[in-house]
Amino acid sequence: MQFFDTHAHIGLIYDDPIEQFRVIQQAKQAGVTRIVSINNSLHDFKKEYKILSSKKEIYHAVGVAPSEVTSPGADWIHTIEESAKLPNVVAIGETGLDYYKQYGDKRSQIELFITQLELAQKFELPVIIHNRDAGKDIFEILQDRLPEKGAIFHCYSEDADYAKKCLDAGMNVYFSFAGNLTYRNARNLHETVLNVPLDRILIETESPFMIPAEFRDKKRTMPAYLTSTAKFLSEILEMDQEALAKQLWTNSCKIFNLPE
């Protein structure tokens, strides 16, 4: 079986490139053979890209998260435009809205989000969406501005009704589940995976966050832990692990426009 970690902040696991390479090697040994690296901030993207560009298992997303709304950099649009052209850059993001911590103000967050949706459309890339307590606004924005190549709700946190609403609206969206799917009290997530089409489900580690229940004694999540989330997902779906792994791989390759 092979797995695709669709969202990992490798640079937040370790600063040291040697340690980062060790993390990638451990992931490969666990069957996690492709990883999308998410920049910690747009200011760090070039550094992270340079370090990881030699690793053929690593793909990249570039974007400005809501947490950076007050300091994306004067030339942030140009930075994304240039970075989007680089080899193995497969998505814009993560971007979106975060009303929980109230970064900046809502208007500024929305403007930042919309601009990146437009950039995703321009460069024919999918967008990776961060959504925290902002589902209503994100849905309304995507109704008019969803890029043609689609979007991923990363570390999905809404319920099954929200997912159904997006799909009923004809949105080309995928729902990615992290280690919190394995928590007993994550009933909204359990219900969601049971009620969305299998071909719209992805998994991720959100490394170094969202530690799966199996590894709750660890300090940080690693891409190698993705298999724990996959195993839990197969159990809740009552589905053969190999068949599920194959479907998740196909889904991941499709949204990122990569060969299987």
KOLMAR-220184 format. One record per residue (C-alpha): residue number from 1; x, y, z negated. Coordinates in steps of 0.05 Angstrom, whole numbers, plus 5000, padded with zeros to 4 digits. Example, Ala and Ser with C-alpha at 12.3 -4.5 7.8 and 13.67 -1.06 7.14 Angstrom:
+-----+------+------+------+
! seq !   c1 !   c2 !   c3 !
+-----+------+------+------+
!   1 ! 5246 ! 4910 ! 4844 !
!   2 ! 5273 ! 4979 ! 4857 !
+-----+------+------+------+
This chain:
+-----+------+------+------+
! seq !   c1 !   c2 !   c3 !
+-----+------+------+------+
!   1 ! 5000 ! 5000 ! 5000 !
!   2 ! 5022 ! 5071 ! 5013 !
!   3 ! 4995 ! 5134 ! 4982 !
!   4 ! 4994 ! 5208 ! 5000 !
!   5 ! 4999 ! 5259 ! 4943 !
!   6 ! 4962 ! 5318 ! 4973 !
!   7 ! 4982 ! 5368 ! 4920 !
!   8 ! 5045 ! 5371 ! 4877 !
!   9 ! 5085 ! 5430 ! 4849 !
!  10 ! 5152 ! 5395 ! 4854 !
!  11 ! 5189 ! 5459 ! 4835 !
!  12 ! 5152 ! 5462 ! 4769 !
!  13 ! 5170 ! 5390 ! 4750 !
!  14 ! 5245 ! 5406 ! 4751 !
!  15 ! 5286 ! 5466 ! 4773 !
!  16 ! 5346 ! 5423 ! 4790 !
!  17 ! 5346 ! 5397 ! 4862 !
!  18 ! 5379 ! 5332 ! 4841 !
!  19 ! 5323 ! 5319 ! 4792 !
!  20 ! 5272 ! 5338 ! 4846 !
!  21 ! 5303 ! 5287 ! 4893 !
!  22 ! 5299 ! 5235 ! 4838 !
!  23 ! 5225 ! 5250 ! 4830 !
!  24 ! 5215 ! 5239 ! 4905 !
!  25 ! 5253 ! 5174 ! 4903 !
!  26 ! 5213 ! 5149 ! 4844 !
!  27 ! 5150 ! 5166 ! 4881 !
!  28 ! 5172 ! 5126 ! 4942 !
!  29 ! 5187 ! 5066 ! 4898 !
!  30 ! 5116 ! 5071 ! 4872 !
!  31 ! 5088 ! 5073 ! 4943 !
!  32 ! 5076 ! 5148 ! 4946 !
!  33 ! 5109 ! 5160 ! 5013 !
!  34 ! 5082 ! 5229 ! 5031 !
!  35 ! 5075 ! 5291 ! 4987 !
!  36 ! 5050 ! 5361 ! 5001 !
!  37 ! 5093 ! 5409 ! 4963 !
!  38 ! 5056 ! 5470 ! 4937 !
!  39 ! 5098 ! 5533 ! 4925 !
!  40 ! 5099 ! 5557 ! 4853 !
!  41 ! 5093 ! 5627 ! 4879 !
!  42 ! 5102 ! 5657 ! 4947 !
!  43 ! 5167 ! 5688 ! 4923 !
!  44 ! 5194 ! 5617 ! 4912 !
!  45 ! 5171 ! 5587 ! 4977 !
!  46 ! 5234 ! 5597 ! 5019 !
!  47 ! 5278 ! 5570 ! 4963 !
!  48 ! 5234 ! 5508 ! 4953 !
!  49 ! 5228 ! 5497 ! 5028 !
!  50 ! 5303 ! 5499 ! 5037 !
!  51 ! 5315 ! 5450 ! 4981 !
!  52 ! 5263 ! 5400 ! 5004 !
!  53 ! 5267 ! 5408 ! 5079 !
!  54 ! 5316 ! 5350 ! 5085 !
!  55 ! 5264 ! 5302 ! 5056 !
!  56 ! 5220 ! 5274 ! 5112 !
!  57 ! 5169 ! 5251 ! 5060 !
!  58 ! 5155 ! 5323 ! 5040 !
!  59 ! 5106 ! 5369 ! 5074 !
!  60 ! 5091 ! 5440 ! 5053 !
!  61 ! 5035 ! 5489 ! 5041 !
!  62 ! 5047 ! 5564 ! 5037 !
!  63 ! 5002 ! 5615 ! 5005 !
!  64 ! 4986 ! 5663 ! 4949 !
!  65 ! 4948 ! 5635 ! 4889 !
!  66 ! 4897 ! 5678 ! 4851 !
!  67 ! 4947 ! 5684 ! 4794 !
!  68 ! 4992 ! 5725 ! 4840 !
!  69 ! 4938 ! 5774 ! 4861 !
!  70 ! 4972 ! 5833 ! 4827 !
!  71 ! 5042 ! 5818 ! 4854 !
!  72 ! 5041 ! 5779 ! 4920 !
!  73 ! 5097 ! 5823 ! 4949 !
!  74 ! 5093 ! 5881 ! 4997 !
!  75 ! 5105 ! 5836 ! 5058 !
!  76 ! 5066 ! 5775 ! 5035 !
!  77 ! 5024 ! 5770 ! 5098 !
!  78 ! 5087 ! 5771 ! 5142 !
!  79 ! 5119 ! 5719 ! 5096 !
!  80 ! 5060 ! 5671 ! 5105 !
!  81 ! 5058 ! 5684 ! 5180 !
!  82 ! 5132 ! 5667 ! 5188 !
!  83 ! 5129 ! 5608 ! 5141 !
!  84 ! 5068 ! 5578 ! 5175 !
!  85 ! 5110 ! 5567 ! 5238 !
!  86 ! 5162 ! 5525 ! 5202 !
!  87 ! 5167 ! 5449 ! 5213 !
!  88 ! 5125 ! 5408 ! 5165 !
!  89 ! 5083 ! 5466 ! 5140 !
!  90 ! 5014 ! 5434 ! 5143 !
!  91 ! 4968 ! 5481 ! 5104 !
!  92 ! 4955 ! 5550 ! 5077 !
!  93 ! 4949 ! 5550 ! 5001 !
!  94 ! 4938 ! 5543 ! 4949 !
!  95 ! 4891 ! 5602 ! 4950 !
!  96 ! 4822 ! 5615 ! 4925 !
!  97 ! 4788 ! 5647 ! 4865 !
!  98 ! 4800 ! 5640 ! 4790 !
!  99 ! 4750 ! 5676 ! 4746 !
! 100 ! 4768 ! 5637 ! 4684 !
! 101 ! 4832 ! 5676 ! 4669 !
! 102 ! 4808 ! 5738 ! 4706 !
! 103 ! 4872 ! 5752 ! 4745 !
! 104 ! 4867 ! 5823 ! 4771 !
! 105 ! 4795 ! 5838 ! 4790 !
! 106 ! 4745 ! 5798 ! 4830 !
! 107 ! 4747 ! 5844 ! 4890 !
! 108 ! 4822 ! 5838 ! 4896 !
! 109 ! 4820 ! 5763 ! 4890 !
! 110 ! 4766 ! 5758 ! 4943 !
! 111 ! 4805 ! 5802 ! 4991 !
! 112 ! 4868 ! 5760 ! 4980 !
! 113 ! 4828 ! 5696 ! 4992 !
! 114 ! 4793 ! 5721 ! 5055 !
! 115 ! 4859 ! 5744 ! 5086 !
! 116 ! 4889 ! 5675 ! 5076 !
! 117 ! 4828 ! 5642 ! 5106 !
! 118 ! 4839 ! 5686 ! 5167 !
! 119 ! 4912 ! 5666 ! 5169 !
! 120 ! 4893 ! 5593 ! 5166 !
! 121 ! 4846 ! 5604 ! 5225 !
! 122 ! 4901 ! 5641 ! 5263 !
! 123 ! 4953 ! 5587 ! 5254 !
! 124 ! 4903 ! 5529 ! 5261 !
! 125 ! 4917 ! 5501 ! 5192 !
! 126 ! 4871 ! 5476 ! 5137 !
! 127 ! 4867 ! 5515 ! 5072 !
! 128 ! 4878 ! 5488 ! 5002 !
! 129 ! 4828 ! 5519 ! 4954 !
! 130 ! 4837 ! 5534 ! 4881 !
! 131 ! 4769 ! 5542 ! 4847 !
! 132 ! 4759 ! 5557 ! 4774 !
! 133 ! 4692 ! 5584 ! 4752 !
! 134 ! 4683 ! 5615 ! 4821 !
! 135 ! 4644 ! 5562 ! 4859 !
! 136 ! 4586 ! 5608 ! 4879 !
! 137 ! 4630 ! 5661 ! 4911 !
! 138 ! 4675 ! 5610 ! 4945 !
! 139 ! 4615 ! 5575 ! 4976 !
! 140 ! 4587 ! 5640 ! 5002 !
! 141 ! 4654 ! 5661 ! 5031 !
! 142 ! 4666 ! 5593 ! 5064 !
! 143 ! 4598 ! 5595 ! 5097 !
! 144 ! 4623 ! 5650 ! 5142 !
! 145 ! 4699 ! 5642 ! 5141 !
! 146 ! 4717 ! 5569 ! 5135 !
! 147 ! 4776 ! 5556 ! 5182 !
! 148 ! 4762 ! 5509 ! 5239 !
! 149 ! 4814 ! 5459 ! 5212 !
! 150 ! 4776 ! 5454 ! 5147 !
! 151 ! 4791 ! 5460 ! 5073 !
! 152 ! 4809 ! 5419 ! 5012 !
! 153 ! 4778 ! 5433 ! 4945 !
! 154 ! 4840 ! 5414 ! 4906 !
! 155 ! 4835 ! 5386 ! 4835 !
! 156 ! 4760 ! 5385 ! 4846 !
! 157 ! 4722 ! 5410 ! 4785 !
! 158 ! 4650 ! 5422 ! 4808 !
! 159 ! 4595 ! 5370 ! 4807 !
! 160 ! 4564 ! 5324 ! 4858 !
! 161 ! 4509 ! 5374 ! 4875 !
! 162 ! 4561 ! 5426 ! 4894 !
! 163 ! 4597 ! 5377 ! 4939 !
! 164 ! 4531 ! 5357 ! 4972 !
! 165 ! 4513 ! 5430 ! 4982 !
! 166 ! 4579 ! 5441 ! 5019 !
! 167 ! 4569 ! 5380 ! 5063 !
! 168 ! 4496 ! 5396 ! 5077 !
! 169 ! 4519 ! 5464 ! 5101 !
! 170 ! 4562 ! 5429 ! 5153 !
! 171 ! 4628 ! 5448 ! 5122 !
! 172 ! 4691 ! 5410 ! 5143 !
! 173 ! 4715 ! 5402 ! 5071 !
! 174 ! 4750 ! 5349 ! 5031 !
! 175 ! 4748 ! 5337 ! 4956 !
! 176 ! 4815 ! 5321 ! 4922 !
! 177 ! 4816 ! 5289 ! 4854 !
! 178 ! 4874 ! 5292 ! 4804 !
! 179 ! 4892 ! 5255 ! 4741 !
! 180 ! 4833 ! 5285 ! 4703 !
! 181 ! 4789 ! 5238 ! 4743 !
! 182 ! 4813 ! 5183 ! 4696 !
! 183 ! 4787 ! 5217 ! 4633 !
! 184 ! 4727 ! 5185 ! 4601 !
! 185 ! 4690 ! 5251 ! 4593 !
! 186 ! 4699 ! 5272 ! 4666 !
! 187 ! 4629 ! 5249 ! 4683 !
! 188 ! 4618 ! 5304 ! 4734 !
! 189 ! 4678 ! 5278 ! 4773 !
! 190 ! 4657 ! 5206 ! 4767 !
! 191 ! 4588 ! 5223 ! 4793 !
! 192 ! 4618 ! 5263 ! 4850 !
! 193 ! 4663 ! 5207 ! 4877 !
! 194 ! 4603 ! 5161 ! 4875 !
! 195 ! 4561 ! 5209 ! 4916 !
! 196 ! 4606 ! 5238 ! 4969 !
! 197 ! 4626 ! 5202 ! 5034 !
! 198 ! 4689 ! 5161 ! 5025 !
! 199 ! 4720 ! 5194 ! 5085 !
! 200 ! 4719 ! 5262 ! 5049 !
! 201 ! 4758 ! 5239 ! 4987 !
! 202 ! 4831 ! 5254 ! 4974 !
! 203 ! 4875 ! 5244 ! 4913 !
! 204 ! 4932 ! 5286 ! 4885 !
! 205 ! 4975 ! 5291 ! 4822 !
! 206 ! 4975 ! 5367 ! 4813 !
! 207 ! 5044 ! 5353 ! 4784 !
! 208 ! 5066 ! 5371 ! 4732 !
! 209 ! 4995 ! 5381 ! 4706 !
! 210 ! 4934 ! 5337 ! 4698 !
! 211 ! 4968 ! 5275 ! 4669 !
! 212 ! 4927 ! 5211 ! 4681 !
! 213 ! 4900 ! 5177 ! 4619 !
! 214 ! 4948 ! 5120 ! 4628 !
! 215 ! 5007 ! 5167 ! 4620 !
! 216 ! 4979 ! 5214 ! 4567 !
! 217 ! 5042 ! 5204 ! 4524 !
! 218 ! 5084 ! 5237 ! 4578 !
! 219 ! 5102 ! 5311 ! 4580 !
! 220 ! 5088 ! 5321 ! 4654 !
! 221 ! 5056 ! 5287 ! 4714 !
! 222 ! 5099 ! 5258 ! 4768 !
! 223 ! 5079 ! 5241 ! 4840 !
! 224 ! 5094 ! 5168 ! 4823 !
! 225 ! 5033 ! 5170 ! 4776 !
! 226 ! 4986 ! 5178 ! 4835 !
! 227 ! 4976 ! 5103 ! 4837 !
! 228 ! 4943 ! 5106 ! 4769 !
! 229 ! 4889 ! 5154 ! 4795 !
! 230 ! 4881 ! 5110 ! 4857 !
! 231 ! 4871 ! 5048 ! 4814 !
! 232 ! 4818 ! 5083 ! 4771 !
! 233 ! 4783 ! 5108 ! 4834 !
! 234 ! 4781 ! 5037 ! 4862 !
! 235 ! 4750 ! 5012 ! 4798 !
! 236 ! 4696 ! 5065 ! 4794 !
! 237 ! 4679 ! 5054 ! 4867 !
! 238 ! 4683 ! 4979 ! 4858 !
! 239 ! 4727 ! 4976 ! 4919 !
! 240 ! 4787 ! 4935 ! 4939 !
! 241 ! 4850 ! 4975 ! 4923 !
! 242 ! 4884 ! 4963 ! 4990 !
! 243 ! 4822 ! 4982 ! 5029 !
! 244 ! 4815 ! 5046 ! 4988 !
! 245 ! 4889 ! 5062 ! 4996 !
! 246 ! 4883 ! 5055 ! 5071 !
! 247 ! 4821 ! 5101 ! 5073 !
! 248 ! 4854 ! 5154 ! 5029 !
! 249 ! 4916 ! 5153 ! 5074 !
! 250 ! 4873 ! 5162 ! 5136 !
! 251 ! 4835 ! 5219 ! 5104 !
! 252 ! 4899 ! 5255 ! 5083 !
! 253 ! 4931 ! 5248 ! 5151 !
! 254 ! 4868 ! 5273 ! 5185 !
! 255 ! 4860 ! 5337 ! 5144 !
! 256 ! 4934 ! 5354 ! 5152 !
! 257 ! 4935 ! 5335 ! 5225 !
! 258 ! 4991 ! 5283 ! 5216 !
! 259 ! 5001 ! 5216 ! 5250 !
! 260 ! 4983 ! 5156 ! 5208 !
+-----+------+------+------+
